Amino acid sequence: MTTMENPSMELGEDYPDIRESVRRICADFPGEYWNGLDEKLAYPEEFVRALTESGFLGALIPEEYGGSGMPLRAAAVILEEIHATGCNAGACHAQMYTMGTLLRHGSQEQKQKYLPKIGSGELRLQAFGVTEPTSGTDTTKLKTRAERQGDHYVVNGQKVWTSRALHSDLMLLLARTTPYDAVEKKSDGISVFLVDMREALGNGLEIRPIKAMVNHNATEVFFDNLKIPADSLIGEEGKGFRYILDGMNAERILVSSEAIGDARWFIETAARYASERTVFGRPIGMNQGIQFPIARAYTQMKAADLMLRKAAALFAAGLPCGEEANIGKLLASEASWMAAEACMQTHGGFGFATEYHVERKWRETRLFQIAPISTNLILSYVGQHVLGMPRSF
Ligand SMILES: Cc1cc2nc3c(=O)[nH]c(=O)nc-3n(C[C@H](O)[C@H](O)[C@H](O)COP(=O)(O)OP(=O)(O)OC[C@H]3O[C@@H](n4cnc5c(N)ncnc54)[C@H](O)[C@@H]3O)c2cc1C
């Protein structure tokens, strides 16, 4: 395959037109806008509207359903650029990474019903309910149950850390349809549902915000005999865990692109400040104790970026990319944190002043080492699935 056939392998600034358009949109949403939201833990309605109207949020929706049908790498570039300008895609990125489950496993009727409306912004698919308070990373032990009763399912249970649930119309929900002790393989018996939360709220669905270190609009979600129509089920009953796993590589690549964008923002901000701030009669960036951590973060960001481009190219070619997507996620989340630390240290006390936006971005980028998947779980993937060492769970 040549780079002409697969733009994901182009080096340098690929998709320059998309990058430029995203930068233009983001210019209307400066750091003060994000600080204002942060103080009130508010949702960036105007930003999400601008991105939706530009068509960027529908990048992965096929053209036949009103989207622009772009490859994964293009979506990754959109998210990277949003973060590199100092904005945050956390308010709306779930639409991109949950899309694959609906596209690959949804019925024609489900796709016709939802995709055009998601693309136009009439409906938001921004909530993804996987994590539960008791089972945590051990997803197959999730306790939320969906029991078939005639033409509907009855859902009982609880999710935690469900981002954006109060700002989304639809939720992709993972629930057990066959109890854990009644399945042969622990990953069997879990199903995926597309829940219309507009009808459910107050009728068996309760959502409570969680006050958190970052403004991710995180919530706790409670299901108490919630009745959902049987046609909310995506694909076949009991195969949901596999459907979600199918989408994991895409999710890793997309989220890591945000970390790359953050790293670029930190490095650029730190390098500029280091060149301008004068102490002891010279720019602080002349001191290698300041200069080298920024330079080192840059080298790490570039290495992570290269791994992610490889992952996206393999994904586009329909080839296995688990190793590259996982390694790319680990490298990108660590590169962005390294860059955040260098930027914070370079700013000294001013790094703590909210008007410099460093502390907010620093808090935000820490998340990538924990969600959507924590570093240890990535290392266990590499140890067990890539290097063939014994399984620990
Ligand atoms: C701001 C925010 C937004 C989020 N949004 C969503 C969302 O929209 N939807 C959703 O479903 N979830 C969401 N999450 C949840 C997130 O995906 C989980 O927090 C994350 O996967 C870790 O799970 P846990 O918190 O239950 O940690 P635990 O599973 O309790 O793990 C705690 C620590 O122990 C480590 N650990 C656990 N088991 C092992 C092991 N066998 N070997 C080595 N180390 C281990 C983990 O790596 C982790 O560091 C969000 C979280 C946050 C903080």
The ligand as an ORCA input file, in Angstrom:
! r2SCAN-3c Opt
* xyz 0 1
  C     -13.938     11.745     34.197
  C     -14.269     10.317     33.882
  C     -15.139     10.042     32.840
  C     -15.506      8.721     32.560
  N     -16.441      8.473     31.572
  C     -16.926      7.198     31.437
  C     -18.019      6.944     30.548
  O     -18.522      7.835     29.846
  N     -18.511      5.682     30.486
  C     -18.001      4.658     31.244
  O     -18.494      3.540     31.134
  N     -16.950      4.872     32.079
  C     -16.416      6.114     32.206
  N     -15.371      6.350     33.078
  C     -14.858      5.248     33.891
  C     -13.465      4.789     33.487
  O     -13.498      4.121     32.255
  C     -12.950      3.934     34.634
  O     -12.768      4.784     35.755
  C     -11.662      3.255     34.280
  O     -11.876      2.298     33.272
  C     -11.067      2.548     35.509
  O     -12.053      1.786     36.144
  P     -12.292      1.949     37.731
  O     -12.376      3.397     38.023
  O     -13.451      1.121     38.117
  O     -10.970      1.404     38.356
  P     -10.719     -0.030     39.008
  O     -11.132     -1.114     38.069
  O     -11.282     -0.020     40.370
  O      -9.132     -0.009     39.073
  C      -8.420      0.827     39.970
  C      -6.943      0.767     39.643
  O      -6.481     -0.574     39.779
  C      -5.879     -1.012     38.587
  N      -6.183     -2.451     38.369
  C      -7.389     -3.054     38.454
  N      -7.268     -4.379     38.173
  C      -5.945     -4.595     37.887
  C      -5.204     -5.730     37.491
  N      -5.768     -6.930     37.335
  N      -3.868     -5.583     37.275
  C      -3.274     -4.383     37.450
  N      -3.931     -3.266     37.814
  C      -5.262     -3.363     38.021
  C      -6.446     -0.157     37.479
  O      -5.532     -0.063     36.396
  C      -6.643      1.167     38.199
  O      -5.466      1.914     38.132
  C     -14.952      7.665     33.339
  C     -14.047      7.946     34.362
  C     -13.721      9.257     34.659
  C     -12.786      9.530     35.796
*
